[in-house]
Amino acid sequence: MAQKVERFCSPGKGNGLRAVSSLKAGELLFSTEPFACSVSKRVMKSTCENCLSRKDKLLWCSRCKIAHYCDASCQKQSWPEHKEECQRLKRLHPTIPTDSVRLVAKILSKLVNRSRSPAEKLYSLEELESHLSEMSEEKRSQLEDLGVALRMYLKEEADDLSPLAPGLDPISIIAKVTCNCFSISDGELQEVGVGLYPSVSLLNHACRPNCVMVFEGRILRLRAVQDIRPLEELTISYTDVMMPSQERRKRLQEQYYFLCDCEHCTAADKDSDMLSGPEKDWMSLQHNIPRLEHLQSEQKWEEVLLESQALINSCADTVTDRNVYLVRMLDFALDSCINQAQWDRALEFGIRTLQPYRLYYPDPHPARAVQLMRVGKLQHFLGRLAEARETLRQAYYVMKVTHGDEHALTNELRSKLEEIRMEMDSS
């Protein structure tokens, strides 16, 4: 297949990626395996170390008792990569280091026996920005702490790192990973791991990007979500676009060391909607997001529902559903209801999110596709067939662009629409 993207020097941004020829929305532009990746610590018991599939029942590695696999085939495929980590995890059991420490350890293991990875086709590990010179003393101190944790994890292996080239010492690698790694998610956007994809790190940020990334297992696929002209720069969003301009710019500055000056940030074009309602009311919603995220990660669904519902009720007369912090509360309530099999209430919360999702994701976006799919499946389960058909049709048209026509979720949507058609025909 002819290469559709090329590296170039983007004015004012440094390196970037651009289209070689005209591209259509939905077109697959680039696919790559990671240089290295790790399953997220919080989902290790439910995620295959090899293919990153999520399942209720997995086999575990009898040596380290930490890594899990779909079956013997996945375990065998993973062993060449897992065997070094297996010894480290076995030595530390039951302690499990952070995701970043485990990822950096895998990267360093590969660098000791250096050979160019296919993941570096367009951009090498050495070329990745570390931004060490731009980091505050506090940030550098945090890197040093991670470096200490890394040496404890590697033990005597740390002594074998001296031959590494300048700029590839452990602290520099940690800094490169901090600025360049990607959260790996499944098709429904649930995080399953972290990975380093050097060539994809060439993509610059835009608050209204023309491309999106979707993962299939550990493979990253880049797709266009707009029609793109020859030599036009390809962009992704480094952060969730469903947040006010000031918050977006702050996060980009803190993690990626640039101040976004795009028209959407400078004009703050959607802030009036995103922050609708009295500030004193929506500030309480914003303040409680970290606590609800923690409860959600602990799967304390009754508490999540109780607190999110109370916060939603507290500003029912003053804050509209367009407010992004209220949308977060609705999402918390939706997730908790689904996990408690409260289908009617889940649908009520889900329907309220659809209009703001459409407003803040005007181009095809995986988050909107998945949200439409969740709501449509609830409507179908509750027997609201005509509504389910319309909602799932919308999800299908978005997902064909963002996930591709052959993705498992796109196929699931096709099957679900056919199932609804047959039910409606027989009723």
Steps between C-alpha positions, in 0.01 A plus 500: 500500500638840401599720792232761564689713753844655516714679754560870447606816683183669626542880522521609862449146630808303399445154357159391381308264272316601184294337227680385186179519293128574540339301780136427575332501842514147638812406306763298685824697487748312716520190720777408740593267782651668809872518569391369841180490703371392841160401628365755747546396859134547590375260229773235512265231633252548215730577204712266289867595509540395137197620301358747757154341482282548808333188637345384826699175506869493409792267568785640707874462472596228748841660555426865584127452574441851365469479121179353358422342164203392287648153450822305456545642149502862624737404781741334257497800266565735791779303666800644306395846613366402843785281626716788627207681658384170648816473709467859620135461596568167669774659707273787614178299543245610619619857434438623145689811378322784322409475133771748398775317690406166342479659153840669531654172621372327185639780282841480667510122455449548126763773483769280655474274194423788264348440160272743321135426567226520234333745741783743413429501126453878488650615831757333724506469876813716508316783324209516745484821701570467872443870591743453791638850457149649528395309811457666836704383797189330635451303177867401488478388862203279408706347219783429745254321729386287206865433421554367853192277467630378165841403640332311784287316245795415274745414783824367346366555148550872557877443489474384138365836377836683482554427126185690404549796268486860634141612537386145567585486869214394732398854600491617138293195403259567787466860380442388139235253615328764715463730199443245223325187626138426412224349710388184321124451508267231373237571236265637767771742619568321830869533587690170490864607482771750412731485201773687316440550126791719380380560142155611620666749736571708188133603496444851629200613704183676388191574706296405194721231346462340159601152622423264788675194640322174580670191640440139402682309769846656512484623139440874459300602194489862381195605297392823336175651632493779244583513131868601485685679220843396367781630726252604770632437851348208691397571858352328803380642829744441787225554752124464524341779297198491730652744746512882515779677311685615812508147641612353166781752469614440856520123451685535171749741656560277803547172314618597151669837562320717247221755519226425249411812300250343260184692416290279726718584801559868427133565418378264776220429255315235701575619853164669543332163449758294686477724806131583481329579828616681817865433577431427866273213396718328240816549705368242748461255212856562382636468853345154546626343175826359650311335786247342264781380272657329801172336601449390141848344485416313820169388342300638791198545279240570770709787633567632150128509424403647835752786477465575129120503526515737797729737309278486190195582713680782680524709184198373310341846478813700416749296292409367154604166356746684275723569799798263465523432873133403510565273201770328707248447781249353254769264372587390853132435569459313169796270572385427853144419389625264229722321749203465738260386224280806548420520130220758498698747709811436292307590185370822655853615579638378167244686288586825677865468389432463127440866417818627671703217344375608159578865577856443622595226252375656173723276286481121523658403833537161675355639825177604328472170312540298820253720691237461229559126500455474877172695490372308198570165666308615808206607284505162327514308828201698629297427187510852354578364154441804278709722727772235523515467121545875452762534776699198380486623141663823614760300692568288192557798268747654747674170580556412134718812486673478838544123542484380140257270323664178621543584869335258743273774640392610152411139421312477830298808407411351161381182670302696758326707231409184309366345820281806562377494138391139536326571833312794351399298195361222715308725740 
